[in-house]
Amino acid sequence: MSAAEGPLVVGVDSSTQSTKVLVVDAATGRVVASGQAAHTVSGGAGRE
């Protein structure tokens, strides 16, 4: 992975089933990194 040319922008989308993250170099628009993790609901159907 090469160094970013400009500041990095992080976008986070958190929903009831997963969280997704995207890191973009603001100078070039290049996606630097991304990730996703599923959520599991524990007792109470998430209403604790």
C-alpha positions in Angstrom: 0.0 0.0 0.0 1.4 3.4 -1.0 1.2 6.5 1.1 -1.9 8.7 0.7 -1.5 11.9 -1.3 -4.0 13.9 0.7 -6.1 13.7 3.8 -8.1 10.6 4.3 -11.9 10.5 4.6 -13.6 7.7 6.6 -17.2 6.7 5.9 -19.0 4.5 8.4 -22.4 2.8 7.8 -23.8 1.1 10.9 -27.0 -0.8 10.5 -28.9 -3.4 12.5 -27.1 -6.3 10.7 -23.6 -5.0 10.0 -21.1 -2.1 10.0 -19.2 -1.1 6.9 -16.2 1.3 6.6 -14.6 2.9 3.6 -11.3 4.9 3.7 -10.8 7.2 0.7 -7.8 9.5 -0.2 -9.5 12.9 -0.6 -6.9 14.1 -3.1 -7.3 11.2 -5.6 -10.6 9.6 -4.7 -8.7 6.3 -4.4 -10.2 3.7 -1.9 -7.4 3.1 0.6 -9.2 0.5 2.7 -12.6 -1.0 3.4 -14.1 -3.4 5.8 -17.3 -5.0 7.0 -18.4 -6.9 10.1 -21.7 -8.6 10.8 -23.6 -8.0 14.0 -25.3 -10.7 16.0 -28.3 -9.9 18.2 -28.1 -11.1 21.7 -31.1 -11.7 24.0 -34.0 -9.2 23.9 -33.8 -8.9 20.1 -31.4 -5.9 20.6 -33.7 -3.9 22.8 -31.7 -3.9 26.0 
